[in-house]
């Protein structure tokens, strides 16, 4: 699939950049946890939430890069699973009780 090869290259570069930024951001937050240079608790909470979505975004980009190289069916399955992960991350109360950990 010709479009898959071109898209794979774009996703590869995007995934590499996002991975480096995610690691740098996580290191920044861990340093803040040790040194406490950010004093606003609301800002720290927001930054930790951003970190969670950066991790999810990095995983999805790298997974898409892998999926576009495979069959169309595998690509569709991955996109559906990624959509489920993103939707439930915004609406955690929608997770059925039997799936939630206590």
C-alpha positions as CSV (number, residue, x, y, z in Angstrom):
1,X,0.0,0.0,0.0
2,X,1.7,3.2,-1.3
3,X,-0.1,5.6,1.1
4,X,0.8,3.3,4.0
5,X,4.5,3.7,3.3
6,X,4.3,7.5,3.1
7,X,2.1,7.7,6.1
8,X,4.5,5.4,8.0
9,X,7.4,7.8,7.4
10,X,5.4,10.7,8.7
11,X,4.2,8.8,11.7
12,X,7.7,7.6,12.4
13,X,9.1,11.1,12.6
14,X,6.1,12.3,14.6
15,X,6.4,9.4,17.0
16,X,10.1,10.0,17.5
17,X,9.5,13.7,18.3
18,X,6.6,13.0,20.6
19,X,8.6,10.2,22.4
20,X,11.4,12.6,23.1
21,X,9.1,15.4,24.3
22,X,7.1,12.9,26.5
23,X,10.3,11.7,28.2
24,X,11.6,15.2,28.7
25,X,8.2,16.3,30.1
26,X,8.1,13.3,32.5
27,X,11.6,14.0,33.7
28,X,10.6,17.6,34.3
29,X,7.6,16.5,36.4
30,X,9.7,14.0,38.4
31,X,12.3,16.7,39.1
32,X,9.5,19.0,40.2
33,X,8.3,16.2,42.6
34,X,11.8,16.1,44.1
35,X,12.7,19.8,44.1
36,X,9.2,21.4,44.3
37,X,9.9,24.4,42.1
38,X,6.3,24.6,40.9
39,X,4.2,25.8,43.8
40,X,0.7,25.9,42.3
41,X,-1.1,22.5,43.0
42,X,-3.6,23.1,40.2
43,X,-0.8,23.6,37.7
44,X,1.0,20.5,38.8
45,X,-2.2,18.5,38.6
46,X,-2.8,19.8,35.1
47,X,0.7,19.0,34.0
48,X,0.3,15.4,35.3
49,X,-2.9,15.1,33.3
50,X,-1.1,16.4,30.2
51,X,1.6,13.8,30.8
52,X,-0.9,11.0,30.8
53,X,-2.3,12.2,27.4
54,X,1.2,12.6,26.0
55,X,1.9,9.0,26.9
56,X,-1.4,7.8,25.3
57,X,-0.7,9.9,22.2
58,X,2.8,8.5,21.8
59,X,1.5,5.0,22.1
60,X,-1.2,5.6,19.6
61,X,1.2,7.3,17.0
62,X,3.7,4.4,17.3
63,X,0.9,1.9,17.1
64,X,-0.5,3.6,14.0
65,X,2.9,3.5,12.4
66,X,3.0,-0.3,13.0
67,X,-0.6,-0.7,11.8
68,X,-0.3,1.1,8.5
69,X,2.4,-1.4,7.5
70,X,0.0,-4.3,8.1
71,X,-3.3,-5.3,6.5
72,X,-6.2,-3.0,6.4
73,X,-8.2,-5.2,8.8
74,X,-5.4,-4.9,11.4
75,X,-5.4,-1.1,10.9
76,X,-9.1,-0.9,11.5
77,X,-8.9,-3.1,14.6
78,X,-6.1,-0.9,16.0
79,X,-8.0,2.4,15.3
80,X,-11.1,1.0,17.0
81,X,-9.1,-0.1,20.1
82,X,-7.3,3.3,20.2
83,X,-10.7,5.1,19.9
84,X,-12.0,3.0,22.8
85,X,-9.0,3.9,24.9
86,X,-9.3,7.6,24.2
87,X,-13.0,7.7,24.8
88,X,-12.8,5.9,28.1
89,X,-9.9,8.2,29.2
90,X,-12.3,11.1,28.9
91,X,-15.3,9.3,30.4
92,X,-14.0,6.9,33.0
93,X,-17.5,6.7,34.6
94,X,-18.7,5.0,31.4
95,X,-16.5,1.9,32.1
96,X,-18.8,-0.9,33.1
97,X,-18.4,-1.7,36.8
98,X,-17.3,-5.3,36.1
99,X,-14.3,-4.0,34.2
100,X,-13.2,-1.4,36.8
101,X,-10.6,-2.4,39.3
102,X,-11.5,-1.9,42.9
